[in-house]
Amino acid sequence: MNDDFLRSELRNALSEHTPDRTAMLNRMAANRAATPSPRGRRLRLAGAAAAVTTVLGLGGVAQWALAGEHEPAPPAAPPPATAPAITSPTPRPSKSSPTPTPSRTSSPSTSPPAATTTEVRGHPGDTQVEKGTLWSDGSVVADGRSRVTLKAKTALTSLDLILRIEPATGLTTGKVNSPDPRVNATLTRDGNALLYRFTLAKGQTLPSGTYVFTATYKGDITDRDAAQDTYEAFADTTVDDENKRLHIYGNYFPTD
């Protein structure tokens, strides 16, 4: 049984029986005016209530039946409820812990880094004039020359010798004399010092023997004190098919 059939039957029943609402209300008023027994009153009240309910019910059914002819579209489904965002409670700061002070970002220093100085060997009390098969000696000539003599008992496969003239106040550079064409000579300044450097060319071998390396300078040399002048050398040689690293350093005093 569908809704259309039920509505049709109810409309037919309503058209055949139309309750007299006015008569029913008058009858209810007359019943209230009478003085019935308590039991009879309860029955009549119940009957009146049932009658009112019937009238109201029939009216509602009639409205439902008539509304079927122009049935409205079903209401749109309500939008889904959005769950409220759960916010975590704001943590309360502990009274016992102090509030940290934000650190300050220091700007990078624009000053140049401190220059690293290499230890100068060869001062009095810090000398090593002989090592293995290599011997050395330093001397000063009055006309503005400092000499270092090397005696190699075996051939040298590498050599790096520096004559350090310090202080160089009042001095001007002169010649750099190399005792052998296989040895390169250069002259540079390091602060208040003159560096005369002698380096054996790569791939060359300096035969065993005696070699004199000279640093020449000009200027005020009459009363110059050579106490701070030093020399230092690194060399490699082969002894019994084994490479030996040699390191010597000294100064220009007659004895050490």
matplotlib code that plots the C-alpha trace (Angstrom):
import matplotlib.pyplot as plt

x = [0.0, 1.6, 1.1, -1.1, -3.6, -3.9, -4.4, -7.2, -9.0, -8.8, -10.1, -13.1, -13.8, -13.6, -16.0, -18.6, -18.3, -17.9, -18.0, -20.2, -17.6, -20.0, -22.4, -19.6, -18.5, -22.0, -22.4, -19.2, -20.3, -23.7, -21.9, -19.7, -22.9, -24.3, -23.4, -22.6, -21.0, -17.3, -17.0, -19.3, -17.4, -14.1, -15.7, -17.2, -14.0, -12.2, -14.8, -14.5, -10.8, -11.0, -13.5, -11.2, -8.3, -10.3, -11.2, -7.7, -6.4, -8.8, -7.9, -4.2, -4.8, -6.9, -4.1, -1.6, -3.9, -4.4, -0.7, 0.1, -1.3, 1.4, 4.2, 7.2, 10.8, 12.6, 14.6, 18.3, 20.5, 22.1, 25.8, 28.1, 28.9, 32.5, 34.2, 35.6, 39.4, 41.0, 43.4, 46.0, 46.2, 48.9, 51.7, 52.2, 55.8, 57.5, 58.2, 61.4, 63.1, 64.3, 63.4, 66.4, 68.0, 68.2, 71.7, 73.2, 74.6, 78.0, 78.9, 81.9, 85.1, 86.5, 90.0, 92.5, 93.5, 96.7, 99.6, 101.1, 104.9, 107.1, 109.7, 113.1, 115.9, 119.6, 119.9, 122.7, 121.8, 119.5, 121.8, 122.3, 125.1, 125.6, 123.2, 124.1, 126.2, 125.7, 127.8, 127.5, 129.2, 128.2, 130.5, 130.3, 132.5, 133.1, 132.1, 128.5, 128.3, 127.0, 128.1, 127.0, 129.3, 127.7, 129.8, 127.8, 129.4, 126.7, 124.7, 121.7, 118.4, 116.7, 117.9, 116.1, 118.4, 117.4, 119.9, 118.0, 119.5, 117.7, 117.2, 117.5, 117.1, 119.3, 120.1, 119.4, 119.3, 122.3, 123.1, 122.1, 124.9, 124.3, 127.3, 125.7, 123.4, 121.1, 120.3, 117.8, 118.3, 115.6, 115.4, 112.3, 111.5, 109.7, 108.9, 112.3, 114.3, 115.9, 115.5, 118.0, 116.7, 118.5, 116.5, 117.7, 115.7, 113.1, 114.5, 118.1, 120.8, 123.6, 126.7, 128.7, 131.1, 131.6, 129.3, 129.4, 126.1, 126.4, 123.9, 125.1, 123.5, 124.4, 123.9, 124.9, 127.0, 130.0, 128.8, 126.1, 125.4, 124.8, 123.7, 120.2, 121.3, 120.5, 120.3, 118.3, 118.4, 116.4, 117.9, 117.4, 120.0, 120.3, 122.4, 122.5, 119.5, 117.5, 116.3, 117.5, 115.9, 118.5, 117.8, 120.5, 120.4, 122.9, 124.2, 127.3, 129.3, 132.8, 132.0, 128.8]
y = [0.0, 3.3, 6.8, 7.9, 5.1, 5.9, 9.6, 8.8, 6.6, 9.2, 11.9, 9.7, 9.0, 12.7, 13.6, 11.1, 12.1, 15.6, 15.9, 18.6, 20.4, 22.9, 20.2, 18.3, 21.4, 22.2, 18.6, 18.9, 22.1, 20.5, 17.6, 20.0, 21.7, 18.4, 17.0, 13.4, 11.0, 11.0, 7.8, 9.1, 12.3, 10.6, 8.5, 11.6, 13.5, 10.6, 10.4, 14.1, 13.9, 11.0, 13.0, 16.0, 13.8, 12.2, 15.5, 16.8, 13.6, 13.6, 17.2, 16.3, 13.3, 15.4, 18.0, 15.2, 13.7, 17.1, 18.0, 14.9, 16.6, 19.3, 17.4, 19.7, 18.7, 17.0, 19.5, 19.7, 17.7, 20.0, 20.6, 18.3, 19.7, 20.9, 19.8, 22.7, 23.0, 21.7, 24.3, 23.1, 25.2, 27.8, 26.5, 28.6, 29.6, 28.1, 30.5, 28.7, 29.0, 32.4, 33.8, 33.2, 36.3, 36.2, 35.9, 38.7, 37.9, 39.4, 40.9, 39.2, 40.9, 42.9, 42.9, 40.6, 37.4, 37.5, 36.4, 33.1, 33.3, 30.4, 29.7, 30.9, 28.4, 29.0, 31.6, 31.2, 28.3, 26.8, 25.4, 22.1, 22.7, 19.1, 16.3, 12.9, 13.5, 17.3, 19.9, 23.7, 26.9, 30.6, 33.7, 37.4, 39.4, 43.1, 44.4, 43.4, 39.7, 36.8, 33.3, 29.8, 26.9, 23.4, 20.2, 17.3, 13.8, 12.3, 13.7, 15.8, 15.0, 18.1, 21.3, 24.3, 26.8, 30.2, 32.9, 35.3, 38.8, 40.6, 43.4, 44.9, 48.5, 50.7, 47.9, 47.7, 44.5, 43.3, 40.2, 36.7, 34.4, 30.7, 28.3, 25.9, 26.4, 23.6, 25.8, 28.6, 31.8, 34.3, 37.4, 38.5, 40.6, 39.3, 42.2, 43.7, 40.8, 39.9, 36.3, 34.9, 31.5, 28.7, 25.8, 22.8, 22.5, 19.8, 16.5, 17.7, 16.2, 18.2, 16.0, 15.6, 18.4, 21.9, 24.7, 28.4, 30.4, 34.2, 36.9, 40.4, 43.6, 47.3, 50.3, 51.2, 48.1, 49.6, 48.9, 46.5, 43.7, 40.3, 38.7, 38.1, 36.7, 33.0, 30.2, 27.0, 24.2, 21.1, 18.4, 14.8, 12.3, 8.6, 6.3, 2.6, 2.8, 4.5, 8.2, 10.4, 13.7, 16.2, 19.4, 21.9, 25.5, 27.9, 31.5, 33.5, 33.5, 32.1, 29.4, 28.1]
z = [0.0, -1.1, 0.1, -2.9, -2.3, 1.4, 0.8, -1.8, 0.8, 3.5, 1.2, 0.3, 4.0, 4.9, 2.1, 3.5, 7.1, 8.3, 12.1, 13.6, 15.8, 17.2, 18.4, 20.0, 21.9, 23.1, 24.3, 26.3, 27.9, 28.9, 30.5, 32.6, 33.9, 35.2, 38.6, 38.0, 40.4, 40.6, 38.6, 35.9, 35.7, 35.1, 32.4, 30.7, 31.0, 29.4, 26.7, 26.0, 25.8, 23.4, 21.3, 21.1, 20.3, 17.5, 16.0, 16.1, 14.7, 11.9, 11.1, 11.0, 8.8, 6.5, 6.2, 5.5, 2.8, 1.1, 1.4, -0.7, -3.8, -3.7, -2.0, -1.5, -2.3, 0.6, 2.6, 1.8, 4.1, 6.7, 6.2, 8.2, 11.5, 11.7, 14.8, 16.8, 16.6, 19.7, 21.0, 23.4, 26.6, 26.7, 28.9, 32.0, 32.5, 35.5, 38.3, 39.3, 35.9, 34.8, 31.4, 29.1, 27.7, 23.9, 22.7, 20.7, 17.2, 16.9, 13.6, 11.9, 12.6, 9.7, 11.1, 9.3, 11.1, 13.1, 11.0, 12.0, 12.5, 11.8, 14.4, 13.4, 14.2, 14.4, 17.2, 19.8, 22.0, 19.3, 16.6, 14.7, 12.3, 11.3, 10.5, 9.0, 5.9, 5.8, 7.6, 7.7, 8.9, 8.7, 8.4, 7.8, 5.4, 6.3, 2.8, 3.3, 2.6, 4.7, 3.7, 4.5, 3.6, 3.1, 2.9, 1.6, 1.9, -0.2, -3.2, -2.3, -4.1, -2.6, -0.9, 0.5, 2.3, 3.7, 4.9, 7.1, 7.5, 10.4, 11.2, 7.7, 8.8, 6.7, 4.2, 0.5, -1.4, -3.5, -5.4, -4.7, -5.8, -6.4, -6.3, -8.8, -11.9, -10.6, -7.6, -8.0, -5.9, -4.8, -2.5, -0.6, 2.5, 5.6, 7.8, 8.9, 7.5, 4.1, 3.0, 0.6, -0.5, -2.5, -3.8, -5.8, -9.0, -9.1, -10.6, -10.1, -7.9, -6.3, -6.2, -3.0, -2.3, -0.7, -1.7, -0.5, -0.6, -0.3, 0.6, -0.5, 0.8, 0.8, 3.0, 6.6, 7.2, 9.1, 12.6, 11.8, 14.4, 12.9, 16.2, 14.8, 11.5, 11.0, 8.4, 8.1, 5.5, 4.7, 2.4, 1.2, 0.5, -0.1, 2.2, 1.6, -0.8, 2.0, 1.8, 4.7, 5.6, 6.9, 8.9, 9.9, 11.3, 12.8, 12.9, 11.9, 15.2, 14.9, 17.5, 19.0]

ax = plt.figure().add_subplot(projection="3d")
ax.plot(x, y, z, "-o")
ax.set_aspect("equal")
plt.show()
